[in-house]
Amino acid sequence: KTGQFVENQPAQVDHAADFTVLPLETVELLQLVPLGEMGAIGLGRRFDVVTTFLVDIDLHSFTHSLVKIVASDEPYVLLGRDVLNQHRVVLDGPRLKLEIE
């Protein structure tokens, strides 16, 4: 652990993503140490080799210790199924509301 943290990062729910994605800028701020690399297929079915990291993620009052994430040039955190599957997630379209329990 680096002891670094960032708060209130904007995030998008990506229920199609296997892993949570952090922006490269956030990875650099946290001074994360690479865990390894893996192949990933993103939008447009393009294959890329991405770097993985272990991080603690706090989602409001929920803590997810040592989640394996990938780094990307995405501008926002993308919450993937690795985090979402640990919760009950309710998407209420008519009310434009998302609940994570």
N, C-alpha and C positions, 0 to 999 in steps of 0.2 A: 504494500500500500504506500502511496506517495504522501498521504496526508492532505492532499489538495482536494478542494471541492468547489463546485459551482452550484448556484441556486437558481430556481425559477427559469429553467430552460424551456423555451417553447417546444412543444412536442406534438406530433401527429400520430394518431393511431393507424397502424398499418397491419391489419389482420391477415394480409397475404404474406407478410415477411416472417421468415423462420426465426430471424435474430433481430434484436434491437440494434439500431444504427445510431452512432454518435457522429456529429460533424467533426471533421479533421481539426478544426479550430478548437473545439472543446477537448478533444484528445490531447492536443498540445498544451492547453491551459492546465489540464490535470496532470501533465507530465507522465502519462501512462507508459508502461513498459510493454512492448509487444509480447503476446503470448505465442503467436504463430501466424500461419497463413492458411487460407482455404479458398476453394473455388466457389463462386456465387454467380447466380444468374439473376439479373435485375430486369427492369423495364426494357422492353424491346428484345427480350431473350438474349441480351448480350452477356457473354461470359467474362468475368473479371476475377483476378486473384486479389483478395482483400486481406488486410491485416486484422487479427483478432486481439482482444484485450479482455482482462477481467476487471470488472468494476462493481462497486456497491451502488445500487440505484434506490433512491427513496422516491416513492410516488405518493406524495402527500404523507399520510400516516403509515404507508406500507414500505417495508424495507426488503429489498431483494439482494441478499449478499452474494457476491461473486458471480455475477451474470456475465457470460461470455458474449461480448458485443463485437460488432465490426465497425470500422471507421470508413467514412465516405465523405465525398464533397457535398452531400446533402446540406441544405441550410438549417434544417431542424432535426431534433431528435426524432427518430421513427420508432415508436414502441411496437415491437414485434410480438409474435405469439409466445416467445420464450418468457416474456413478462405477463402478457395478457392472459395466457392460459392458467395463471395462478389466481385469477380473479373471476368474479361474475361481472360481465361487461354488458350494459344495457344501452343500446342506441335508440333513442326516442326521436325519430325524424320529425314528426309533426311539432314537437316542442323544441326542436333544435338543441337537444340535450344529450349528453353522454355521461353515464354513471359507471364508475369502477368501484366495485365493492370488494 
